[in-house]
Amino acid sequence: MYPLTPSRPPAALGSGSSHPAASAAQQGWIRLVAELLTSDETRLLASIGMLGLSRGALEASETIFAALALARPGAEIGPLGQGLVKLAKGDARGAAAILNAAAPSDAIYFFHAVALRGLGEEAEARDILENLAAVAAEPIRDMARQMIEQVEA
């Protein structure tokens, strides 16, 4: 039953730190940032992005998560943060698109289900949540179970 398979494959952000939508100059900066950022600095930026998100600084958070997505292709935090910003802006469709294209993880799947619920795609969201409730690690497993219970209530 697990892993879940998104209806679209993970987005290709190019090899290394290049991104098809970025200009040559931007790609140079992205490579530089990716080389300079330590793991601790990446975590710090992610924490700042999440803090900004929780305080309503959506544009600043969006910029941080976009940079992390470009600087750390394949890492969960960039697209996860981008999806959360889209959800906070009320853009469930945008969130679903970003999360659906991201590399699979329990957190990505959970918030993809949240976005799908926002689009009225209850059956698809419930399938994802039921899978997570059955096999995901805590806290995602518990969050999925709580969301299922809320829908049933």
Phi and psi in degrees as a GROMACS rama.xvg file:
@    title "Ramachandran Plot"
@    xaxis  label "Phi"
@    yaxis  label "Psi"
@TYPE xy
-116.11  143.93  TYR-2
-84.2722  157.617  PRO-3
-69.836  151.636  LEU-4
-119.852  120.682  THR-5
-63.6374  156.061  PRO-6
-71.1858  -13.4126  SER-7
-127.675  147.367  ARG-8
-69.7844  160.467  PRO-9
-54.937  145.049  PRO-10
-68.2921  139.303  ALA-11
-88.8437  118.923  ALA-12
-96.9921  16.0046  LEU-13
87.8545  175.941  GLY-14
-84.1351  143.109  SER-15
64.2995  -120.299  GLY-16
-117.252  17.2446  SER-17
-85.0002  157.918  SER-18
-140.373  132.068  HIS-19
-58.8643  -28.5849  PRO-20
-86.0111  -7.88505  ALA-21
-90.4832  142.81  ALA-22
-71.5574  170.399  SER-23
-60.0892  -40.9782  ALA-24
-64.7606  -42.8248  ALA-25
-63.8613  -40.53  GLN-26
-62.6305  -36.3664  GLN-27
-62.1197  -44.4052  GLY-28
-65.8709  -40.0424  TRP-29
-61.8867  -44.9382  ILE-30
-60.5659  -43.2406  ARG-31
-62.0824  -47.0065  LEU-32
-62.6836  -43.4603  VAL-33
-62.2537  -36.5275  ALA-34
-74.283  -32.0541  GLU-35
-85.4179  -28.6263  LEU-36
-73.2176  123.606  LEU-37
-82.6475  171.385  THR-38
-61.4726  -40.5356  SER-39
-64.2359  -39.8218  ASP-40
-68.1707  -37.0624  GLU-41
-62.9647  -44.5482  THR-42
-63.4676  -39.01  ARG-43
-63.134  -45.8557  LEU-44
-61.5661  -41.9873  LEU-45
-61.302  -41.5735  ALA-46
-64.8317  -41.2733  SER-47
-63.5803  -41.5663  ILE-48
-61.2245  -43.2386  GLY-49
-67.4819  -39.6123  MET-50
-62.4581  -45.4815  LEU-51
-60.1287  -40.9901  GLY-52
-60.5525  -44.2206  LEU-53
-68.6109  -21.4155  SER-54
-102.789  6.6853  ARG-55
83.8684  9.35172  GLY-56
-85.5036  68.304  ALA-57
-68.3563  -39.5912  LEU-58
-65.6148  -44.1187  GLU-59
-64.0109  -43.0274  ALA-60
-63.4676  -41.4002  SER-61
-60.0972  -41.6599  GLU-62
-64.1151  -44.373  THR-63
-61.7999  -47.3364  ILE-64
-70.0245  -33.3479  PHE-65
-64.6405  -42.1201  ALA-66
-63.6614  -42.2941  ALA-67
-65.1412  -37.4509  LEU-68
-63.1968  -38.3726  ALA-69
-77.7428  -39.0155  LEU-70
-77.0253  -26.8185  ALA-71
-128.699  66.5542  ARG-72
-57.6859  137.756  PRO-73
89.9694  -16.6931  GLY-74
-76.8691  147.987  ALA-75
-69.2954  -36.9609  GLU-76
-63.4679  -37.7338  ILE-77
-59.2947  -62.5002  GLY-78
-66.4995  -32.1954  PRO-79
-62.1961  -48.9404  LEU-80
-62.7166  -41.1152  GLY-81
-61.6203  -41.8497  GLN-82
-64.4506  -41.1737  GLY-83
-64.6701  -38.2584  LEU-84
-63.3155  -44.1488  VAL-85
-60.1497  -42.8783  LYS-86
-61.9662  -41.9255  LEU-87
-64.668  -28.5452  ALA-88
-83.9352  -2.89899  LYS-89
82.721  16.7943  GLY-90
-103.916  75.3466  ASP-91
-63.5845  -35.8303  ALA-92
-63.8984  -45.6037  ARG-93
-63.5678  -41.6072  GLY-94
-62.4301  -45.5827  ALA-95
-61.06  -40.5449  ALA-96
-64.3665  -45.8188  ALA-97
-64.0415  -48.0767  ILE-98
-69.0144  -34.3785  LEU-99
-67.0012  -30.9102  ASN-100
-87.1639  -8.74812  ALA-101
-78.7269  159.759  ALA-102
-62.0302  137.04  ALA-103
-63.5712  139.59  PRO-104
-159.118  163.996  SER-105
-58.9264  -44.2356  ASP-106
-65.5164  -41.8529  ALA-107
-60.2958  -47.2681  ILE-108
-61.372  -43.4291  TYR-109
-59.7894  -50.363  PHE-110
-74.0508  -22.8393  PHE-111
-65.1763  -41.2503  HIS-112
-62.6472  -40.0766  ALA-113
-59.9067  -45.4016  VAL-114
-63.5623  -41.5349  ALA-115
-62.4396  -39.1232  LEU-116
-61.3991  -39.2634  ARG-117
-63.5403  -23.3088  GLY-118
-92.861  -1.76913  LEU-119
83.9266  10.9866  GLY-120
-89.1869  63.4168  GLU-121
-61.8028  -41.0662  GLU-122
-65.1806  -45.3118  ALA-123
-66.3244  -40.8691  GLU-124
-62.3655  -43.2822  ALA-125
-64.5442  -39.2215  ARG-126
-58.608  -45.1148  ASP-127
-63.7284  -47.7675  ILE-128
-62.1945  -39.816  LEU-129
-64.3015  -40.0468  GLU-130
-63.5538  -44.1527  ASN-131
-64.4108  -41.3101  LEU-132
-63.1072  -27.7842  ALA-133
-85.6174  -34.2707  ALA-134
-131.876  -11.5679  VAL-135
-73.1382  159.063  ALA-136
-81.0937  162.614  ALA-137
-66.6755  150.368  GLU-138
-88.6837  -5.61166  PRO-139
-61.6  -40.7871  ILE-140
-56.4988  -46.8212  ARG-141
-67.7532  -38.7131  ASP-142
-63.8467  -41.0967  MET-143
-64.3149  -43.0834  ALA-144
-62.3444  -42.0589  ARG-145
-63.8972  -40.2962  GLN-146
-66.6627  -39.0289  MET-147
-62.6764  -44.4733  ILE-148
-61.4882  -38.95  GLU-149
-63.9906  -38.5528  GLN-150
-68.7365  -38.1218  VAL-151
-72.6776  -24.6488  GLU-152
